[in-house]
């Protein structure tokens, strides 16, 4: 029997070996060893309590996800999902460069090998943990019902306390409460979640911040205002330069009406006109001025806001007085203050032509009779004199010429 077993031993051993090789080839061809990459696997941070002991806050600069290359049988790789892969960064192994190695494994598949272990690092920032206070800005979404406007929304509380890494809090620009006002026509109360934005207008992830508990949801009271049209009118104060006047057609402004929103009570107190005062003192040309409507409203009426016509542009021009040519008969010139023992006459006997300037509205009043031309002969005695012609000029009437008349005085 022993001889039968040992007979051709090497031949039998070779046959077994060949059988094993063929079996391995068959198995390998049906279920070969392959590699496969899985992207963006979340990395878990271990021993994070070590950071708290240092009174610091941890910020992950990079490496919060990792790409993993696995090797194993095709059948196992096909069954794998991202949830089967565990990637860890142990803070007890942080280097002096504030980096830590990321290690990945597939605990439920011992036959799977991670090919790129040791190639990925998590970069960390250990920052001071600080707390600061910020005010809210309420941002409305949508539009209220036609003819209604949103007033100044009031959050409660109006200040929020935020804690976190100093470098993160230094980037905060504003904390916003978004409120939907679509279709609203009456005051209402709602709640809003604070959103924190940086200087670039990007929202800062909530995971990087700790908000005080009572401010996680903020109550907001939103007033809805009605509106009213105010007619603009312009009043001038002061007097333009001598010889100039302002006619109604010299005053232009736009817009002619502005819309103001507010509570019904305060709109009733406002009246119907928005009066602008323009100082034209010594003006001899054109004056242009812009008025901010909001600065002209009564500061005690706190609900008022301008919703249409934020600025009124005013232009005021002055117009020179009109000139009127008159012929003054010598016979109409009064000889005033002549001594009783004297008599006088004006030479020559032709009419005197004069030019008078006045406001346009007074042009029809400029007559010889109304101007009362005269020469003042007080203190004059017998002889021939050059005496200035004078008028009793009403206000805003000018005579810029100087004219002398020859007057002959003789005794009676």
Secondary structure by P-SEA (a helix, b strand, c coil): cccccccaaaaaaaaaaaaaaaaaaaaaaacccbbbbbcccbbbbccccccccccbbbbbccccbbbbbbbccaaaaaacccccbbbbbbccccccccbbbbbbbbcccccccccccccbbbbbbbcccccbbbbbbbbbccccccccccccccccccbbbbbccaaaaaaccbbbbbbbbccccccccbbbbbbbbcccccccccccccccccccbbbbbbbbbbbbbbbbbbbbccccccccccccccccccccbbbbbccaaaaaaacccbbbbbbbccccbbbbbbbcccccccccccccccccccbbbbbbbbbccbbbbbbbbcccccccccccccccccccccbbbbbbbccccccccccccccbbbbbbccccccccbbbbbccccccccccbbbbbbbbbbcc
